[in-house]
Each structure stands twice: as structure tokens, then as C-alpha cells.
């Protein structure tokens, strides 16, 4: 939405802490309305990390799409969000649910907002990152977005 774009270009929001606040403000009411338990795990020191406008925008929109997909399609009871350091120095966003997984592993699963996994991969690539997803019943779906260590 236009509100997301305006937020992402505002330089006052350059710390990861601001992105985390926006993620929580988006996901908590959505999950509460669907009776889904939501937890966030943030690695120490990451909230102070600065992000560029494109990284901020991609991180938030990939997160938003992953949560929307889980709430709308996964029939899950739990979503766990993690921000952590990767073994290669990258920053990783992980959105995992305990739902049914993607049907047939389709990367074009319908989604709220019309983006889907293909567009999430494009967003990741636009900032030099990578998007992976693992899916299966009964293990649910895990979306992992990695941003290289040189970002921000």
C-alpha cells in the first residue's frame, strides 16, 4: 500500500528497531483476530542496525506477505518470527508457521495483496538477498529472507 511505501522512504525509520515495531503492529492484530499465537525472537544487537530504504522496504513487505500467507492459507495455530545473524554474516528474517504447508509446493499460491513467493523472491534479489521456503505437512512453512552482510 501507499502507506508502506511512504513509511519505507522516511529516513527516521532507518534502524531495524523501527521495522520490528512496524512488523509487530501489523502482525499482532491480524494473528489475534485469527486466534494464532505470534512470537518474535530478535538477536541481541540487531535492533540498532541501520537499513537503507530498499532493504527496509523489502524486509517489511516480505515479512508482511509471509504472515498474510500463513494467516490466510496455512490453517496454522502458531507463527514464529525470528531476526538473526546468519553464519555468513548476513541478517536473516525467518517466518515459520505450524500449518498445512503450501499445496503441491506451488510458488504461485494465491495471497492477500497478490504478491506470492515469486514476487517475494524478486524483492529479495533486488537488494542482493535470497529467499528460501520450506514447506510440508505437518511441519508447516518456513520463509527465510537473507540480506548480505554489506547492507544498511
C-alpha positions, 0 to 999 in steps of 0.5 A, a space after each residue: 500500500 501507499 502507506 508502506 511505501 511512504 513509511 519505507 522512504 522516511 529516513 527516521 525509520 532507518 534502524 531495524 528497531 523501527 521495522 520490528 515495531 512496524 512488523 509487530 503492529 501489523 502482525 499482532 492484530 491480524 494473528 489475534 483476530 485469527 486466534 494464532 499465537 505470534 512470537 518474535 525472537 530478535 538477536 541481541 544487537 540487531 535492533 540498532 542496525 541501520 537499513 537503507 530504504 530498499 532493504 527496509 522496504 523489502 524486509 517489511 513487505 516480505 515479512 508482511 506477505 509471509 504472515 498474510 500467507 500463513 494467516 490466510 492459507 496455512 490453517 496454522 495455530 502458531 507463527 514464529 518470527 525470528 531476526 538473526 545473524 546468519 553464519 555468513 554474516 548476513 541478517 536473516 528474517 525467518 517466518 515459520 508457521 505450524 500449518 498445512 504447508 503450501 499445496 503441491 509446493 506451488 510458488 504461485 499460491 494465491 495471497 492477500 495483496 497478490 504478491 506470492 513467493 515469486 514476487 517475494 523472491 524478486 524483492 529479495 534479489 533486488 537488494 542482493 538477498 535470497 529467499 528460501 521456503 520450506 514447506 510440508 505437512 505437518 511441519 508447516 512453512 518456513 520463509 527465510 529472507 537473507 540480506 548480505 552482510 554489506 547492507 544498511 
